[in-house]
């Protein structure tokens, strides 16, 4: 990464920090008490997405400290929060429960950004954790990735508008793609089977993608559920940056 991109990433992280303080005031209890932090304490940034239809509302605890005061249900996204670095234990449990549904040990590095996705497969609750590479998309561009969280949906491609070729290919359940630079605009985002049929599975119509933004397109729910059901196969666009 060149010096210019390092500078851009530094600005991204600073803006994430400001946004997290705003979000905390709106209902998230931060894992850090800013008044108690030693000066220049190394921190990492972590976001959470609830993509498990079989799992009810959750409480997130980090090293036995409750993280969220707002509800965390299927389809909810918590923006990047500030976390001390090192080995941290993320625990997910039903509100008021003494035992956790899942514990995940994570090693966080200073100034790095991470996304934690919750998913389920064959009645098993799991986390998918990725390190995010937040970079300047460039003039007139945005960055887009897909998070495949639909357990009964096969490997997929992402096709933008009327393009002949997919921008992201061969993504299977549990995989989070790399970010891809795309032109800003307003267009359909189609998820198609990656096999020879290329059948369209689900479409986000007339989706607005703005220049300078960084997005995650989440594939969620179940293919086997018919239209109109709460957990049907659907798409959800998350804006990772800027977060306002």
Secondary structure, 3 states (H helix, E strand, C coil): CCHHHHHHHHHHHHHHHHHHHHHHHHCECCCCCCCCCCCCCCEEEEEEEECCCCCCCCEEEECCEECECCCCCCCCEEEEEEEECEEEEEEEECCCCCCCCEEEEEEECCCCEEEEEEEEECCEEEEEEEEECCCCCCCCEEEEEEEECCCCCCCEEEEECCCCCCCEEEECCCCECCCEEEECEEEEEEEEECCCCCCEEEEEEEEEECCCCEEEEEEECECCCCCCCCCECEEEEEEEECCC
